[in-house]
Amino acid sequence: MSGPGFRAEPAGEGLAEVALGANLIRAVALGMFVERTTEVLHAAGFTLRDASRAAGSFTWFVVGRTVEEQALPELDAADAEQARRLFPTVARAMAERQATGDTQEEAFRFSVQIMIAGMGALQRQAAGLGPDG
């Protein structure tokens, strides 16, 4: 991203460079999402600065998650076996999730709950309150 306060940095050697940044003047729906999320968080007690940062983080999460879901490859048997050998713990976790009927929607909801809980903890911390607030 470029512009006042933003700069693009090239990916390191051997890393893929993905350009997802959008000019919010052109991507009005995305801009409105960021605007509304910032408003809601600010109204909930976050400073405007922190509301903006949290809205940006949430937006990056949603966009990144969407890109990842769209890019998921179909693994053939050989690739699946190699993945199980390379990442045995993740493979067991994914098998458990599949066996219990875990869906992409549930995983997304869980991730959003983690982000909201983290934002709440940061807000309580900023207010000088304990974890249970």
For each residue, the residues with C-beta under 8 A, 3 or more apart:
1: 6 7 8 21
2: 6 7 8
3: 6
4:
5:
6: 1 2 3
7: 1 2
8: 1 2 21
9:
10: 17
11: 15 16 17 18
12: 15
13:
14:
15: 11 12
16: 11
17: 10 11
18: 11 67
19:
20: 63 64 67
21: 1 8
22: 26 27 30
23: 26 27
24: 27 28 30 31 34
25: 28 31
26: 22 23
27: 22 23 24 30 31
28: 24 25 31 32
29: 32 33
30: 22 24 27 33 34 59 63
31: 24 25 27 28 34 35
32: 28 29 35 36
33: 29 30 36 37 59
34: 24 30 31 37 38 55 56 59
35: 31 32 38 39
36: 32 33 39 40
37: 33 34 40 41 51 54 55 58 59
38: 34 35 41 42 48 51 52 55
39: 35 36 42 43 51
40: 36 37 43 44
41: 37 38 44 46 50 51 54 55 119
42: 38 39 46 47 48 51
43: 39 40
44: 40 41 123
45: 123 127
46: 41 42 50 51 54 119 123
47: 42 50 51 126
48: 38 42 51 52
49: 52 53
50: 41 46 47 53 54 122 123 126
51: 37 38 39 41 42 46 47 48 54 55
52: 38 48 49 55 56
53: 49 50 56 57
54: 37 41 46 50 51 57 58 119 122
55: 34 37 38 41 51 52 58 59
56: 34 52 53 59 60
57: 53 54 60 61 115
58: 37 54 55 61 62 115
59: 30 33 34 37 55 56 62 63
60: 56 57 63 64
61: 57 58 64 65 111 115
62: 58 59 65 66
63: 20 30 59 60 66 67
64: 20 60 61 67 68
65: 61 62 68 69 108 111
66: 62 63 69 70
67: 18 20 63 64 70 71
68: 64 65 71 72
69: 65 66 72 104
70: 66 67
71: 67 68
72: 68 69
73: 79
74:
75: 79 80 83
76: 79 80
77: 80 81
78: 81 82
79: 73 75 76 82 83
80: 75 76 77 83 84
81: 77 78 84 85
82: 78 79 85 86
83: 75 79 80 86 87 90 91
84: 80 81 87 88 91
85: 81 82 88
86: 82 83
87: 83 84 90 91
88: 84 85 91 92
89: 92 93
90: 83 87 93 94
91: 83 84 87 88 94 95
92: 88 89 95 96
93: 89 90 96 97
94: 90 91 97 98
95: 91 92 98 99
96: 92 93 99 100
97: 93 94 100 102 107
98: 94 95 101 102
99: 95 96
100: 96 97
101: 98
102: 97 98 106 107
103: 106 107
104: 69 107 108
105: 108 109
106: 102 103 109 110
107: 97 102 103 104 110 111
108: 65 104 105 111 112
109: 105 106 112 113
110: 106 107 113 114
111: 61 65 107 108 114 115
112: 108 109 115 116
113: 109 110 116 117
114: 110 111 117 118
115: 57 58 61 111 112 118 119
116: 112 113 119 120
117: 113 114 120 121
118: 114 115 121 122
119: 41 46 54 115 116 122 123
120: 116 117 123 124
121: 117 118 124 125 131
122: 50 54 118 119 125 126
123: 44 45 46 50 119 120 126 127
124: 120 121 127 129 130 131 133
125: 121 122 128 129
126: 47 50 122 123
127: 45 123 124
128: 125
129: 124 125 133
130: 124 133
131: 121 124
132:
133: 124 129 130
